Amino acid sequence: MVTVHDEKTGTTHTAQKGTVKDILSTLNINSETVLVVRDNTVITIDKEVQDDDVLTLLSVISGG
């Protein structure tokens, strides 16, 4: 299982391994609203995530 920690809400979820896009979709999170960090590195939605990986979701803030 993959552990996903959402910094904004302080919640932690578990998900099956797969791509970042698949995991975000499973958790009903819009990929355009977060940055995904694994091992202190931002990763893209096409990256494969393996069992025992820990992901951190950081909210994207924009303004104009």
C-alpha positions as CSV (number, residue, x, y, z in Angstrom):
1,M,0.0,0.0,0.0
2,V,1.0,3.6,-0.7
3,T,0.6,6.1,2.1
4,V,-0.6,9.6,1.1
5,H,-0.5,12.5,3.5
6,D,-2.5,15.6,2.6
7,E,-0.7,18.6,4.2
8,K,-3.7,20.9,3.8
9,T,-6.2,18.7,5.6
10,G,-3.8,16.8,7.8
11,T,-5.3,13.5,6.7
12,T,-3.5,10.4,5.7
13,H,-4.9,7.9,3.2
14,T,-3.7,4.5,1.8
15,A,-4.0,3.6,-1.8
16,Q,-2.9,0.8,-4.2
17,K,0.3,1.2,-6.1
18,G,0.0,2.7,-9.6
19,T,0.6,6.1,-11.2
20,V,0.3,9.3,-9.3
21,K,-2.6,10.1,-11.6
22,D,-4.4,6.9,-10.7
23,I,-3.9,7.4,-7.0
24,L,-5.2,11.0,-7.1
25,S,-8.2,9.9,-9.1
26,T,-9.0,7.2,-6.6
27,L,-8.8,9.7,-3.8
28,N,-11.0,12.2,-5.8
29,I,-8.2,14.8,-5.8
30,N,-7.8,17.1,-8.8
31,S,-4.2,16.7,-10.0
32,E,-4.1,20.4,-10.9
33,T,-4.6,21.5,-7.3
34,V,-1.6,19.7,-5.6
35,L,2.1,19.0,-5.9
36,V,3.0,15.4,-5.1
37,V,6.3,14.9,-3.2
38,R,8.1,11.6,-2.7
39,D,11.5,11.4,-0.9
40,N,11.7,15.3,-0.8
41,T,11.3,15.4,-4.6
42,V,8.3,16.7,-6.6
43,I,7.1,14.0,-8.9
44,T,4.8,14.2,-12.0
45,I,1.4,12.5,-12.4
46,D,2.8,9.9,-14.9
47,K,5.3,8.5,-12.3
48,E,4.7,5.0,-11.0
49,V,4.4,4.6,-7.2
50,Q,5.3,1.4,-5.5
51,D,4.1,-0.3,-2.3
52,D,5.6,1.3,0.9
53,D,6.1,4.7,-0.9
54,V,5.0,7.7,1.1
55,L,3.6,10.7,-0.8
56,T,2.9,14.1,0.5
57,L,0.3,16.4,-1.2
58,L,1.0,20.1,-1.1
59,S,-1.7,22.5,-2.1
60,V,-1.0,24.8,-5.1
61,I,-1.9,28.4,-4.4
62,S,-2.2,30.8,-7.3
63,G,-3.3,34.4,-7.4
64,G,-3.6,37.2,-9.8
